[in-house]
């Protein structure tokens, strides 16, 4: 059986035992090869097809973009140095686009081209090959990257499923309609004001939807009870922070969201739940969520109260920071933010 050793300028065909389809699970995966050199493209194509994958070729970044609108590949092998849109620019573009960011991108670089490798990895590339590429190494890396992509997709589906569950919880309580969207919006606004990182802002956005995830385990007669809860019912209600944290713990992409889920009912004076954390022991994202959660509860109708006017809600928010419930510095920032938004909408 033939397999191929690919070199930058020439193609050498080496006799040997190539991999079989049994060795390449996911053999129907579609791989896009982008290289301006037709000899290299052809050599890699023959090699990759030999592993049982389906292949399309593009001779430029521009042609690759055109092919991407037609069909999304499972993996892209991308030459770094090409006329027009080069590999680094194309990689950065694809990794910034939510539709293509999970496609593994492997850069094809030449020996000693350290600058291109570093720039490529900084642009979000998942791996790089140094040409000439050995077929066995190519087969092994393609397998591992495609496996990683399947796991990432499974996690993303799990995340979407959990997001749907969170909205289901919100829908069980008619008094909190729109609560999750408003919380996400307020929390991100406050996070932006604090110049938090992109990852932290994303966690606040997700946290708005997922903070009460654990309420899925709270029975209807407790969650929807119009009157005051009994001692036992309160105990069940409080468990939602721990249950939600446990559920989110199975999903790697929710690492930054977990502290919000677990700690959004802690108090600055240490009298909150579930862990009785105090002051700055409480993660900042959870302190933010606690403020916007209280504010939204004050401003909306609940079974036990009508919606409060903005002025009254702000007064009670100040009171909650003075009595050791909420973070006073963050409350001041939030009130400042609200006063600007509120004045602008009047
Ligand atoms: Fe909660």
py3Dmol code that shows the C-alpha trace and the ligand (Angstrom):
import py3Dmol

protein = """\
ATOM      1  CA  UNK A   1       0.000   0.000   0.000  1.00  0.00           C
ATOM      2  CA  UNK A   2       1.265   3.490  -0.781  1.00  0.00           C
ATOM      3  CA  UNK A   3       1.516   6.422   1.498  1.00  0.00           C
ATOM      4  CA  UNK A   4       3.047   9.810   0.932  1.00  0.00           C
ATOM      5  CA  UNK A   5       5.683  11.989   2.450  1.00  0.00           C
ATOM      6  CA  UNK A   6       4.878  15.593   1.654  1.00  0.00           C
ATOM      7  CA  UNK A   7       7.685  18.084   1.172  1.00  0.00           C
ATOM      8  CA  UNK A   8       7.374  21.802   0.423  1.00  0.00           C
ATOM      9  CA  UNK A   9       8.753  21.717  -3.095  1.00  0.00           C
ATOM     10  CA  UNK A  10       8.643  18.084  -4.151  1.00  0.00           C
ATOM     11  CA  UNK A  11       6.478  15.071  -3.560  1.00  0.00           C
ATOM     12  CA  UNK A  12       8.173  11.837  -2.622  1.00  0.00           C
ATOM     13  CA  UNK A  13       6.109   8.670  -2.621  1.00  0.00           C
ATOM     14  CA  UNK A  14       7.216   6.199  -0.010  1.00  0.00           C
ATOM     15  CA  UNK A  15       6.201   2.553   0.020  1.00  0.00           C
ATOM     16  CA  UNK A  16       4.834   1.327   3.319  1.00  0.00           C
ATOM     17  CA  UNK A  17       1.789   0.184   5.198  1.00  0.00           C
ATOM     18  CA  UNK A  18      -0.771   2.942   5.348  1.00  0.00           C
ATOM     19  CA  UNK A  19      -3.495   3.197   7.972  1.00  0.00           C
ATOM     20  CA  UNK A  20      -6.778   1.434   7.383  1.00  0.00           C
ATOM     21  CA  UNK A  21     -10.321   2.724   7.858  1.00  0.00           C
ATOM     22  CA  UNK A  22     -10.578   0.711  11.085  1.00  0.00           C
ATOM     23  CA  UNK A  23      -7.860   2.949  12.491  1.00  0.00           C
ATOM     24  CA  UNK A  24      -9.689   6.134  11.594  1.00  0.00           C
ATOM     25  CA  UNK A  25     -12.989   6.463  13.438  1.00  0.00           C
ATOM     26  CA  UNK A  26     -15.078   9.291  12.007  1.00  0.00           C
ATOM     27  CA  UNK A  27     -13.717   8.402   8.591  1.00  0.00           C
ATOM     28  CA  UNK A  28     -16.426  10.393   6.815  1.00  0.00           C
ATOM     29  CA  UNK A  29     -15.265  13.680   8.322  1.00  0.00           C
ATOM     30  CA  UNK A  30     -14.820  16.491   5.791  1.00  0.00           C
ATOM     31  CA  UNK A  31     -11.413  18.159   5.675  1.00  0.00           C
ATOM     32  CA  UNK A  32     -10.688  21.393   3.840  1.00  0.00           C
ATOM     33  CA  UNK A  33      -7.131  21.877   2.568  1.00  0.00           C
ATOM     34  CA  UNK A  34      -6.113  25.487   1.905  1.00  0.00           C
ATOM     35  CA  UNK A  35      -2.731  25.957   0.199  1.00  0.00           C
ATOM     36  CA  UNK A  36      -1.645  27.998  -2.807  1.00  0.00           C
ATOM     37  CA  UNK A  37       0.831  25.296  -3.882  1.00  0.00           C
ATOM     38  CA  UNK A  38      -1.022  22.724  -6.054  1.00  0.00           C
ATOM     39  CA  UNK A  39       1.648  20.051  -5.520  1.00  0.00           C
ATOM     40  CA  UNK A  40       1.352  20.223  -1.733  1.00  0.00           C
ATOM     41  CA  UNK A  41      -2.446  20.320  -1.937  1.00  0.00           C
ATOM     42  CA  UNK A  42      -2.498  17.257  -4.137  1.00  0.00           C
ATOM     43  CA  UNK A  43      -0.060  15.346  -1.922  1.00  0.00           C
ATOM     44  CA  UNK A  44      -1.975  16.112   1.283  1.00  0.00           C
ATOM     45  CA  UNK A  45      -5.293  15.383  -0.417  1.00  0.00           C
ATOM     46  CA  UNK A  46      -4.137  11.923  -1.527  1.00  0.00           C
ATOM     47  CA  UNK A  47      -2.812  11.226   1.944  1.00  0.00           C
ATOM     48  CA  UNK A  48      -5.954  12.423   3.769  1.00  0.00           C
ATOM     49  CA  UNK A  49      -8.266  10.610   1.338  1.00  0.00           C
ATOM     50  CA  UNK A  50      -6.235   7.483   1.927  1.00  0.00           C
ATOM     51  CA  UNK A  51      -7.182   7.753   5.627  1.00  0.00           C
ATOM     52  CA  UNK A  52     -10.810   7.666   4.517  1.00  0.00           C
ATOM     53  CA  UNK A  53     -11.706  11.333   5.001  1.00  0.00           C
ATOM     54  CA  UNK A  54     -13.594  13.448   2.470  1.00  0.00           C
ATOM     55  CA  UNK A  55     -11.580  16.357   1.087  1.00  0.00           C
ATOM     56  CA  UNK A  56     -12.114  19.680  -0.674  1.00  0.00           C
ATOM     57  CA  UNK A  57      -9.327  22.008  -1.746  1.00  0.00           C
ATOM     58  CA  UNK A  58      -8.958  25.799  -1.896  1.00  0.00           C
ATOM     59  CA  UNK A  59      -5.960  27.546  -3.488  1.00  0.00           C
ATOM     60  CA  UNK A  60      -6.428  30.791  -1.511  1.00  0.00           C
ATOM     61  CA  UNK A  61      -8.015  32.271   1.616  1.00  0.00           C
ATOM     62  CA  UNK A  62     -10.657  33.853  -0.614  1.00  0.00           C
ATOM     63  CA  UNK A  63     -11.646  30.503  -2.159  1.00  0.00           C
ATOM     64  CA  UNK A  64     -11.703  28.910   1.324  1.00  0.00           C
ATOM     65  CA  UNK A  65     -14.198  31.560   2.514  1.00  0.00           C
ATOM     66  CA  UNK A  66     -16.380  30.866  -0.540  1.00  0.00           C
ATOM     67  CA  UNK A  67     -16.321  27.096   0.183  1.00  0.00           C
ATOM     68  CA  UNK A  68     -17.174  27.753   3.843  1.00  0.00           C
ATOM     69  CA  UNK A  69     -20.445  29.431   2.888  1.00  0.00           C
ATOM     70  CA  UNK A  70     -21.342  26.229   1.042  1.00  0.00           C
ATOM     71  CA  UNK A  71     -20.359  23.600   3.651  1.00  0.00           C
ATOM     72  CA  UNK A  72     -18.713  23.780   7.082  1.00  0.00           C
ATOM     73  CA  UNK A  73     -15.724  21.407   7.325  1.00  0.00           C
ATOM     74  CA  UNK A  74     -14.844  19.258  10.350  1.00  0.00           C
ATOM     75  CA  UNK A  75     -11.223  20.411  10.173  1.00  0.00           C
ATOM     76  CA  UNK A  76      -9.113  22.841   8.130  1.00  0.00           C
ATOM     77  CA  UNK A  77      -5.496  22.315   7.076  1.00  0.00           C
ATOM     78  CA  UNK A  78      -4.305  25.851   6.390  1.00  0.00           C
ATOM     79  CA  UNK A  79      -1.107  27.093   4.757  1.00  0.00           C
ATOM     80  CA  UNK A  80       0.315  30.127   6.568  1.00  0.00           C
ATOM     81  CA  UNK A  81       1.995  31.924   3.692  1.00  0.00           C
ATOM     82  CA  UNK A  82      -0.365  32.615   0.796  1.00  0.00           C
ATOM     83  CA  UNK A  83      -0.917  35.636  -1.460  1.00  0.00           C
ATOM     84  CA  UNK A  84      -4.100  37.617  -0.657  1.00  0.00           C
ATOM     85  CA  UNK A  85      -5.683  36.595   2.653  1.00  0.00           C
ATOM     86  CA  UNK A  86      -2.887  34.736   4.439  1.00  0.00           C
ATOM     87  CA  UNK A  87      -3.374  31.799   6.826  1.00  0.00           C
ATOM     88  CA  UNK A  88      -3.009  33.829  10.032  1.00  0.00           C
ATOM     89  CA  UNK A  89      -5.622  36.405   8.981  1.00  0.00           C
ATOM     90  CA  UNK A  90      -8.036  33.695   7.827  1.00  0.00           C
ATOM     91  CA  UNK A  91      -7.518  31.740  11.066  1.00  0.00           C
ATOM     92  CA  UNK A  92      -8.216  34.825  13.244  1.00  0.00           C
ATOM     93  CA  UNK A  93     -11.339  35.580  11.172  1.00  0.00           C
ATOM     94  CA  UNK A  94     -12.727  32.037  11.498  1.00  0.00           C
ATOM     95  CA  UNK A  95     -12.003  31.842  15.238  1.00  0.00           C
ATOM     96  CA  UNK A  96     -13.853  35.148  15.807  1.00  0.00           C
ATOM     97  CA  UNK A  97     -16.973  33.920  14.001  1.00  0.00           C
ATOM     98  CA  UNK A  98     -19.424  31.955  16.191  1.00  0.00           C
ATOM     99  CA  UNK A  99     -20.375  29.746  13.210  1.00  0.00           C
ATOM    100  CA  UNK A 100     -16.806  28.581  12.558  1.00  0.00           C
ATOM    101  CA  UNK A 101     -14.926  29.037  15.841  1.00  0.00           C
ATOM    102  CA  UNK A 102     -15.148  25.366  16.858  1.00  0.00           C
ATOM    103  CA  UNK A 103     -13.633  24.056  13.609  1.00  0.00           C
ATOM    104  CA  UNK A 104     -10.128  22.769  14.448  1.00  0.00           C
ATOM    105  CA  UNK A 105      -7.545  24.653  12.360  1.00  0.00           C
ATOM    106  CA  UNK A 106      -4.129  23.123  11.734  1.00  0.00           C
ATOM    107  CA  UNK A 107      -1.522  25.453  10.258  1.00  0.00           C
ATOM    108  CA  UNK A 108       0.958  24.202   7.681  1.00  0.00           C
ATOM    109  CA  UNK A 109       4.289  25.898   8.358  1.00  0.00           C
ATOM    110  CA  UNK A 110       7.841  25.354   7.185  1.00  0.00           C
ATOM    111  CA  UNK A 111      10.796  24.322   9.313  1.00  0.00           C
ATOM    112  CA  UNK A 112      12.144  27.245  11.364  1.00  0.00           C
ATOM    113  CA  UNK A 113       9.144  29.513  10.715  1.00  0.00           C
ATOM    114  CA  UNK A 114       8.738  30.235  14.430  1.00  0.00           C
ATOM    115  CA  UNK A 115       7.136  33.678  13.931  1.00  0.00           C
ATOM    116  CA  UNK A 116       4.356  32.187  11.801  1.00  0.00           C
ATOM    117  CA  UNK A 117       3.727  29.420  14.356  1.00  0.00           C
ATOM    118  CA  UNK A 118       3.487  31.849  17.263  1.00  0.00           C
ATOM    119  CA  UNK A 119       1.270  34.259  15.294  1.00  0.00           C
ATOM    120  CA  UNK A 120      -0.936  31.324  14.234  1.00  0.00           C
ATOM    121  CA  UNK A 121      -1.393  29.997  17.750  1.00  0.00           C
ATOM    122  CA  UNK A 122      -2.149  33.533  18.971  1.00  0.00           C
ATOM    123  CA  UNK A 123      -4.759  33.808  16.193  1.00  0.00           C
ATOM    124  CA  UNK A 124      -6.464  30.746  17.708  1.00  0.00           C
ATOM    125  CA  UNK A 125      -5.034  27.870  15.616  1.00  0.00           C
ATOM    126  CA  UNK A 126      -5.435  24.495  17.341  1.00  0.00           C
ATOM    127  CA  UNK A 127      -2.212  22.904  16.096  1.00  0.00           C
ATOM    128  CA  UNK A 128       0.461  23.236  13.427  1.00  0.00           C
ATOM    129  CA  UNK A 129       2.391  20.866  11.190  1.00  0.00           C
ATOM    130  CA  UNK A 130       5.878  21.503   9.960  1.00  0.00           C
ATOM    131  CA  UNK A 131       6.194  20.562   6.317  1.00  0.00           C
ATOM    132  CA  UNK A 132       7.157  17.925   5.269  1.00  0.00           C
ATOM    133  CA  UNK A 133       4.343  16.194   7.106  1.00  0.00           C
ATOM    134  CA  UNK A 134       4.748  12.533   7.936  1.00  0.00           C
ATOM    135  CA  UNK A 135       1.581  10.592   7.078  1.00  0.00           C
ATOM    136  CA  UNK A 136       1.456   8.642  10.354  1.00  0.00           C
ATOM    137  CA  UNK A 137       1.775  11.833  12.375  1.00  0.00           C
ATOM    138  CA  UNK A 138      -0.859  13.501  10.167  1.00  0.00           C
ATOM    139  CA  UNK A 139      -3.258  10.566  10.719  1.00  0.00           C
ATOM    140  CA  UNK A 140      -2.740  10.567  14.496  1.00  0.00           C
ATOM    141  CA  UNK A 141      -3.200  14.335  14.873  1.00  0.00           C
ATOM    142  CA  UNK A 142      -6.260  14.434  12.620  1.00  0.00           C
ATOM    143  CA  UNK A 143      -7.852  11.683  14.701  1.00  0.00           C
ATOM    144  CA  UNK A 144      -7.167  13.446  17.983  1.00  0.00           C
ATOM    145  CA  UNK A 145      -8.366  16.863  16.748  1.00  0.00           C
ATOM    146  CA  UNK A 146     -11.556  15.396  15.280  1.00  0.00           C
ATOM    147  CA  UNK A 147     -12.194  13.568  18.562  1.00  0.00           C
ATOM    148  CA  UNK A 148     -11.727  16.850  20.446  1.00  0.00           C
ATOM    149  CA  UNK A 149     -14.182  18.556  18.102  1.00  0.00           C
ATOM    150  CA  UNK A 150     -16.844  15.890  18.770  1.00  0.00           C
ATOM    151  CA  UNK A 151     -16.405  16.345  22.538  1.00  0.00           C
ATOM    152  CA  UNK A 152     -16.632  20.156  22.196  1.00  0.00           C
ATOM    153  CA  UNK A 153     -19.820  19.814  20.165  1.00  0.00           C
ATOM    154  CA  UNK A 154     -21.295  17.458  22.768  1.00  0.00           C
ATOM    155  CA  UNK A 155     -20.461  19.975  25.507  1.00  0.00           C
ATOM    156  CA  UNK A 156     -22.030  22.770  23.496  1.00  0.00           C
ATOM    157  CA  UNK A 157     -25.214  20.728  23.086  1.00  0.00           C
ATOM    158  CA  UNK A 158     -25.212  20.051  26.840  1.00  0.00           C
ATOM    159  CA  UNK A 159     -24.794  23.790  27.482  1.00  0.00           C
ATOM    160  CA  UNK A 160     -27.719  24.623  25.176  1.00  0.00           C
ATOM    161  CA  UNK A 161     -29.815  21.964  26.899  1.00  0.00           C
ATOM    162  CA  UNK A 162     -29.048  23.417  30.319  1.00  0.00           C
ATOM    163  CA  UNK A 163     -29.872  26.929  29.028  1.00  0.00           C
ATOM    164  CA  UNK A 164     -33.265  25.609  27.887  1.00  0.00           C
ATOM    165  CA  UNK A 165     -33.790  24.046  31.306  1.00  0.00           C
ATOM    166  CA  UNK A 166     -33.072  27.403  32.959  1.00  0.00           C
ATOM    167  CA  UNK A 167     -35.719  29.083  30.800  1.00  0.00           C
ATOM    168  CA  UNK A 168     -38.126  26.262  31.703  1.00  0.00           C
ATOM    169  CA  UNK A 169     -37.557  27.066  35.376  1.00  0.00           C
ATOM    170  CA  UNK A 170     -38.266  30.738  34.708  1.00  0.00           C
ATOM    171  CA  UNK A 171     -41.453  29.775  32.829  1.00  0.00           C
ATOM    172  CA  UNK A 172     -42.724  27.838  35.898  1.00  0.00           C
ATOM    173  CA  UNK A 173     -42.952  31.103  37.794  1.00  0.00           C
ATOM    174  CA  UNK A 174     -45.087  33.627  35.933  1.00  0.00           C
ATOM    175  CA  UNK A 175     -43.893  36.416  38.236  1.00  0.00           C
ATOM    176  CA  UNK A 176     -40.329  36.159  36.947  1.00  0.00           C
ATOM    177  CA  UNK A 177     -40.979  36.317  33.185  1.00  0.00           C
ATOM    178  CA  UNK A 178     -38.012  38.015  31.510  1.00  0.00           C
ATOM    179  CA  UNK A 179     -36.048  37.920  34.775  1.00  0.00           C
ATOM    180  CA  UNK A 180     -33.099  35.979  33.263  1.00  0.00           C
ATOM    181  CA  UNK A 181     -32.661  38.308  30.279  1.00  0.00           C
ATOM    182  CA  UNK A 182     -32.780  41.412  32.505  1.00  0.00           C
ATOM    183  CA  UNK A 183     -30.307  39.920  34.971  1.00  0.00           C
ATOM    184  CA  UNK A 184     -27.874  39.041  32.194  1.00  0.00           C
ATOM    185  CA  UNK A 185     -28.169  42.590  30.796  1.00  0.00           C
ATOM    186  CA  UNK A 186     -27.714  44.396  34.144  1.00  0.00           C
ATOM    187  CA  UNK A 187     -24.870  42.101  35.217  1.00  0.00           C
ATOM    188  CA  UNK A 188     -22.933  42.553  31.961  1.00  0.00           C
ATOM    189  CA  UNK A 189     -23.424  46.354  32.140  1.00  0.00           C
ATOM    190  CA  UNK A 190     -21.961  46.391  35.642  1.00  0.00           C
ATOM    191  CA  UNK A 191     -19.153  44.028  34.574  1.00  0.00           C
ATOM    192  CA  UNK A 192     -18.281  46.312  31.652  1.00  0.00           C
ATOM    193  CA  UNK A 193     -18.174  49.271  34.035  1.00  0.00           C
ATOM    194  CA  UNK A 194     -15.674  47.305  36.146  1.00  0.00           C
ATOM    195  CA  UNK A 195     -13.653  46.501  32.992  1.00  0.00           C
ATOM    196  CA  UNK A 196     -13.901  42.754  33.580  1.00  0.00           C
ATOM    197  CA  UNK A 197     -12.403  40.374  31.013  1.00  0.00           C
ATOM    198  CA  UNK A 198     -14.341  39.031  28.030  1.00  0.00           C
ATOM    199  CA  UNK A 199     -14.499  35.596  29.714  1.00  0.00           C
ATOM    200  CA  UNK A 200     -15.947  37.127  32.905  1.00  0.00           C
ATOM    201  CA  UNK A 201     -18.532  39.106  30.907  1.00  0.00           C
ATOM    202  CA  UNK A 202     -19.533  35.900  29.094  1.00  0.00           C
ATOM    203  CA  UNK A 203     -19.881  34.180  32.476  1.00  0.00           C
ATOM    204  CA  UNK A 204     -22.151  37.013  33.701  1.00  0.00           C
ATOM    205  CA  UNK A 205     -24.267  36.703  30.549  1.00  0.00           C
ATOM    206  CA  UNK A 206     -24.666  32.936  31.053  1.00  0.00           C
ATOM    207  CA  UNK A 207     -25.010  33.391  34.808  1.00  0.00           C
ATOM    208  CA  UNK A 208     -28.074  35.582  34.241  1.00  0.00           C
ATOM    209  CA  UNK A 209     -29.760  32.535  32.728  1.00  0.00           C
ATOM    210  CA  UNK A 210     -28.247  29.790  34.837  1.00  0.00           C
ATOM    211  CA  UNK A 211     -27.951  31.265  38.357  1.00  0.00           C
ATOM    212  CA  UNK A 212     -31.148  29.518  39.507  1.00  0.00           C
ATOM    213  CA  UNK A 213     -30.516  26.306  37.565  1.00  0.00           C
ATOM    214  CA  UNK A 214     -30.840  24.263  40.768  1.00  0.00           C
ATOM    215  CA  UNK A 215     -34.501  25.321  41.127  1.00  0.00           C
ATOM    216  CA  UNK A 216     -35.193  22.452  38.760  1.00  0.00           C
ATOM    217  CA  UNK A 217     -35.056  20.285  41.905  1.00  0.00           C
ATOM    218  CA  UNK A 218     -37.477  22.511  43.874  1.00  0.00           C
ATOM    219  CA  UNK A 219     -41.069  21.144  43.821  1.00  0.00           C
ATOM    220  CA  UNK A 220     -43.834  23.335  42.353  1.00  0.00           C
ATOM    221  CA  UNK A 221     -45.669  23.639  45.690  1.00  0.00           C
ATOM    222  CA  UNK A 222     -42.554  25.284  47.168  1.00  0.00           C
ATOM    223  CA  UNK A 223     -41.367  27.293  44.142  1.00  0.00           C
ATOM    224  CA  UNK A 224     -44.811  28.689  43.331  1.00  0.00           C
ATOM    225  CA  UNK A 225     -46.182  29.036  46.865  1.00  0.00           C
ATOM    226  CA  UNK A 226     -47.810  32.480  47.142  1.00  0.00           C
ATOM    227  CA  UNK A 227     -47.486  32.735  50.940  1.00  0.00           C
ATOM    228  CA  UNK A 228     -44.482  32.536  53.262  1.00  0.00           C
ATOM    229  CA  UNK A 229     -42.452  29.300  53.195  1.00  0.00           C
ATOM    230  CA  UNK A 230     -42.217  26.957  56.166  1.00  0.00           C
ATOM    231  CA  UNK A 231     -38.819  26.172  57.714  1.00  0.00           C
ATOM    232  CA  UNK A 232     -38.563  22.900  55.763  1.00  0.00           C
ATOM    233  CA  UNK A 233     -39.634  24.578  52.539  1.00  0.00           C
ATOM    234  CA  UNK A 234     -36.925  27.229  52.997  1.00  0.00           C
ATOM    235  CA  UNK A 235     -34.366  24.486  53.485  1.00  0.00           C
ATOM    236  CA  UNK A 236     -35.445  22.912  50.157  1.00  0.00           C
ATOM    237  CA  UNK A 237     -35.396  26.307  48.426  1.00  0.00           C
ATOM    238  CA  UNK A 238     -31.893  27.088  49.674  1.00  0.00           C
ATOM    239  CA  UNK A 239     -30.536  23.856  48.252  1.00  0.00           C
ATOM    240  CA  UNK A 240     -30.972  25.248  44.730  1.00  0.00           C
ATOM    241  CA  UNK A 241     -27.528  26.887  44.959  1.00  0.00           C
ATOM    242  CA  UNK A 242     -25.781  23.578  45.654  1.00  0.00           C
ATOM    243  CA  UNK A 243     -27.879  21.515  43.234  1.00  0.00           C
ATOM    244  CA  UNK A 244     -27.217  24.027  40.424  1.00  0.00           C
ATOM    245  CA  UNK A 245     -23.481  24.037  41.137  1.00  0.00           C
ATOM    246  CA  UNK A 246     -23.439  20.226  41.008  1.00  0.00           C
ATOM    247  CA  UNK A 247     -25.290  20.186  37.667  1.00  0.00           C
ATOM    248  CA  UNK A 248     -22.986  22.802  36.127  1.00  0.00           C
ATOM    249  CA  UNK A 249     -19.937  20.931  37.432  1.00  0.00           C
ATOM    250  CA  UNK A 250     -20.283  18.394  34.647  1.00  0.00           C
ATOM    251  CA  UNK A 251     -19.720  21.047  31.991  1.00  0.00           C
ATOM    252  CA  UNK A 252     -16.214  22.376  31.480  1.00  0.00           C
ATOM    253  CA  UNK A 253     -17.360  25.523  29.680  1.00  0.00           C
ATOM    254  CA  UNK A 254     -19.321  26.589  32.791  1.00  0.00           C
ATOM    255  CA  UNK A 255     -16.236  26.796  35.033  1.00  0.00           C
ATOM    256  CA  UNK A 256     -16.566  30.575  35.504  1.00  0.00           C
ATOM    257  CA  UNK A 257     -20.354  30.393  35.848  1.00  0.00           C
ATOM    258  CA  UNK A 258     -20.288  27.892  38.731  1.00  0.00           C
ATOM    259  CA  UNK A 259     -19.271  30.437  41.411  1.00  0.00           C
ATOM    260  CA  UNK A 260     -22.260  32.599  40.356  1.00  0.00           C
ATOM    261  CA  UNK A 261     -24.636  29.643  40.631  1.00  0.00           C
ATOM    262  CA  UNK A 262     -23.297  28.566  44.021  1.00  0.00           C
ATOM    263  CA  UNK A 263     -22.720  31.923  45.704  1.00  0.00           C
ATOM    264  CA  UNK A 264     -25.368  34.386  44.442  1.00  0.00           C
ATOM    265  CA  UNK A 265     -27.190  34.136  47.811  1.00  0.00           C
ATOM    266  CA  UNK A 266     -24.147  34.737  50.020  1.00  0.00           C
ATOM    267  CA  UNK A 267     -24.162  37.974  52.068  1.00  0.00           C
ATOM    268  CA  UNK A 268     -21.262  40.370  52.721  1.00  0.00           C
ATOM    269  CA  UNK A 269     -21.750  39.854  56.493  1.00  0.00           C
ATOM    270  CA  UNK A 270     -21.398  36.070  56.136  1.00  0.00           C
ATOM    271  CA  UNK A 271     -25.051  35.324  56.937  1.00  0.00           C
ATOM    272  CA  UNK A 272     -25.985  34.106  53.475  1.00  0.00           C
ATOM    273  CA  UNK A 273     -26.010  30.600  51.983  1.00  0.00           C
ATOM    274  CA  UNK A 274     -24.852  27.965  51.128  1.00  0.00           C
ATOM    275  CA  UNK A 275     -21.264  28.462  52.418  1.00  0.00           C
ATOM    276  CA  UNK A 276     -21.617  31.565  54.635  1.00  0.00           C
ATOM    277  CA  UNK A 277     -18.784  33.297  52.765  1.00  0.00           C
ATOM    278  CA  UNK A 278     -18.145  36.927  53.785  1.00  0.00           C
ATOM    279  CA  UNK A 279     -16.854  40.069  52.034  1.00  0.00           C
ATOM    280  CA  UNK A 280     -14.328  39.421  49.293  1.00  0.00           C
ATOM    281  CA  UNK A 281     -14.418  35.673  49.933  1.00  0.00           C
ATOM    282  CA  UNK A 282     -17.543  35.856  47.790  1.00  0.00           C
ATOM    283  CA  UNK A 283     -16.463  35.733  44.118  1.00  0.00           C
ATOM    284  CA  UNK A 284     -16.994  39.130  42.464  1.00  0.00           C
ATOM    285  CA  UNK A 285     -19.230  37.673  39.719  1.00  0.00           C
ATOM    286  CA  UNK A 286     -21.539  36.280  42.427  1.00  0.00           C
ATOM    287  CA  UNK A 287     -21.567  39.651  44.272  1.00  0.00           C
ATOM    288  CA  UNK A 288     -22.630  41.320  41.008  1.00  0.00           C
ATOM    289  CA  UNK A 289     -25.366  38.747  40.373  1.00  0.00           C
ATOM    290  CA  UNK A 290     -26.665  39.151  43.943  1.00  0.00           C
ATOM    291  CA  UNK A 291     -27.148  42.914  43.411  1.00  0.00           C
ATOM    292  CA  UNK A 292     -28.934  42.660  40.078  1.00  0.00           C
ATOM    293  CA  UNK A 293     -31.062  39.752  41.374  1.00  0.00           C
ATOM    294  CA  UNK A 294     -32.281  41.804  44.350  1.00  0.00           C
ATOM    295  CA  UNK A 295     -32.836  44.906  42.177  1.00  0.00           C
ATOM    296  CA  UNK A 296     -34.927  43.001  39.614  1.00  0.00           C
ATOM    297  CA  UNK A 297     -36.975  41.327  42.368  1.00  0.00           C
ATOM    298  CA  UNK A 298     -37.755  44.783  43.809  1.00  0.00           C
ATOM    299  CA  UNK A 299     -38.706  46.252  40.429  1.00  0.00           C
ATOM    300  CA  UNK A 300     -41.051  43.422  39.347  1.00  0.00           C
ATOM    301  CA  UNK A 301     -44.380  42.133  40.625  1.00  0.00           C
ATOM    302  CA  UNK A 302     -44.143  39.158  42.925  1.00  0.00           C
ATOM    303  CA  UNK A 303     -46.870  37.086  44.584  1.00  0.00           C
ATOM    304  CA  UNK A 304     -46.345  39.005  47.814  1.00  0.00           C
ATOM    305  CA  UNK A 305     -45.809  42.575  46.487  1.00  0.00           C
ATOM    306  CA  UNK A 306     -46.420  44.984  43.604  1.00  0.00           C
ATOM    307  CA  UNK A 307     -43.475  46.269  41.490  1.00  0.00           C
ATOM    308  CA  UNK A 308     -41.625  49.102  43.250  1.00  0.00           C
ATOM    309  CA  UNK A 309     -40.839  52.489  41.709  1.00  0.00           C
ATOM    310  CA  UNK A 310     -37.203  53.032  40.675  1.00  0.00           C
ATOM    311  CA  UNK A 311     -36.576  55.501  43.526  1.00  0.00           C
ATOM    312  CA  UNK A 312     -37.893  53.083  46.169  1.00  0.00           C
ATOM    313  CA  UNK A 313     -35.937  50.151  44.698  1.00  0.00           C
ATOM    314  CA  UNK A 314     -32.712  52.196  44.835  1.00  0.00           C
ATOM    315  CA  UNK A 315     -33.444  53.197  48.450  1.00  0.00           C
ATOM    316  CA  UNK A 316     -33.865  49.537  49.442  1.00  0.00           C
ATOM    317  CA  UNK A 317     -30.708  48.570  47.518  1.00  0.00           C
ATOM    318  CA  UNK A 318     -28.750  51.170  49.537  1.00  0.00           C
ATOM    319  CA  UNK A 319     -30.310  49.813  52.718  1.00  0.00           C
ATOM    320  CA  UNK A 320     -29.286  46.263  51.744  1.00  0.00           C
ATOM    321  CA  UNK A 321     -25.667  47.372  51.334  1.00  0.00           C
ATOM    322  CA  UNK A 322     -25.721  49.309  54.658  1.00  0.00           C
ATOM    323  CA  UNK A 323     -27.048  46.284  56.558  1.00  0.00           C
ATOM    324  CA  UNK A 324     -24.306  43.956  55.286  1.00  0.00           C
ATOM    325  CA  UNK A 325     -26.281  42.110  52.615  1.00  0.00           C
ATOM    326  CA  UNK A 326     -24.792  43.498  49.377  1.00  0.00           C
ATOM    327  CA  UNK A 327     -21.338  44.821  48.376  1.00  0.00           C
ATOM    328  CA  UNK A 328     -21.575  48.570  49.088  1.00  0.00           C
ATOM    329  CA  UNK A 329     -18.993  49.670  46.486  1.00  0.00           C
ATOM    330  CA  UNK A 330     -20.636  47.605  43.740  1.00  0.00           C
ATOM    331  CA  UNK A 331     -24.103  48.853  44.767  1.00  0.00           C
ATOM    332  CA  UNK A 332     -22.873  52.465  44.398  1.00  0.00           C
ATOM    333  CA  UNK A 333     -21.578  51.706  40.907  1.00  0.00           C
ATOM    334  CA  UNK A 334     -24.807  49.937  39.958  1.00  0.00           C
ATOM    335  CA  UNK A 335     -26.948  52.846  41.222  1.00  0.00           C
ATOM    336  CA  UNK A 336     -24.805  55.266  39.220  1.00  0.00           C
ATOM    337  CA  UNK A 337     -25.277  53.091  36.147  1.00  0.00           C
ATOM    338  CA  UNK A 338     -29.044  52.841  36.714  1.00  0.00           C
ATOM    339  CA  UNK A 339     -29.424  56.594  37.267  1.00  0.00           C
ATOM    340  CA  UNK A 340     -27.832  57.258  33.873  1.00  0.00           C
ATOM    341  CA  UNK A 341     -29.936  54.603  32.134  1.00  0.00           C
ATOM    342  CA  UNK A 342     -33.092  55.662  33.979  1.00  0.00           C
ATOM    343  CA  UNK A 343     -32.583  59.376  33.178  1.00  0.00           C
ATOM    344  CA  UNK A 344     -31.874  58.539  29.532  1.00  0.00           C
ATOM    345  CA  UNK A 345     -35.158  56.601  29.217  1.00  0.00           C
ATOM    346  CA  UNK A 346     -37.339  59.271  30.876  1.00  0.00           C
TER     347      UNK A 346
END
"""
ligand_1 = """\
1
LIG
Fe -31.299 31.946 43.449
"""
view = py3Dmol.view(width=600, height=400)
view.addModel(protein, "pdb")
view.setStyle({"model": 0}, {"cartoon": {"style": "trace"}})
view.addModel(ligand_1, "xyz")
view.setStyle({"model": 1}, {"stick": {}})
view.zoomTo()
view.show()
